[in-house]
Amino acid sequence: GNTNTYVYTWTASPETGSGITGSVGGSPALVTPTAGGTYVYTVTAVDAGAGCTTTSTVSVTVKDLPTIST
């Protein structure tokens, strides 16, 4: 379809520490990881009016915060 009225849903694997619990909607989506690790984020876009669905993934490596001692 030409309307491009997509509804976006974001998920993460693993969820723990990724900044997403369950799923997050919207575009853009604001995600703040809480722990270091490698996360695979997946966005699914659905245009129900046109019957179209597309999915894309990205792998992100997050470093742990540095330990600061006084």
N, C-alpha and C positions, 0 to 999 in steps of 0.2 A: 504494500500500500504506500501511497504518497503522504499519508498523514503523519507518520512517524510519531505516534502517540504511545511510545513505549513506557512500560512500568518496569522499573529496575529493582532487582533483589540481589543483595550481596551476601555471600557466606564465606567462611574461612575454615581451613583445615590445617592443623588442629585448631579448635575453638579457644582452648585455654591459653590466655596470654595474647591472643590475636587482636583483641579490641572489638570483636564481634561475637556476641552470644546469640545463637539461633540464626537470625538474619536481620539485615538492615535494608531499608528501602530508600529510594531516591537517587538522584543524579545531580551533583556529585554526592558521595557518601563520605562522611568524616569518620575515620577510623584511627584510634590511638592505641597501639599495642602496649601491653603492660609488662611484657617479659621478652627477653631476647629469645631468638629462635628463628626457624624458617617456616613461613606460613604461605599457604597457597590460597589466594583470594579468588573467588569466582563471582562473576556478575552474570545474571541471566536477565535478558531484556525480552519482554513480551508485548506485542502489539495485538491485543485481542481482536480489534476491529478488522485487521487484515489477516489474522490467523498466523502471524509470524512469531517465531521464537529464535533467539540467538544466545549463545553463551561464550564467554571468554574468561581466561584465567591468567593470573600472573603470580609468580613466586617471588616473595620478598624475604630477605634475611635482615633481621633486626638485631643489633648489637646490644648487649647488656649495658646498663648505665655504669659509668666508672665508679669505683669506690673512692670516696674522698675522706681522708682522715686529717684531723687537726692536731 
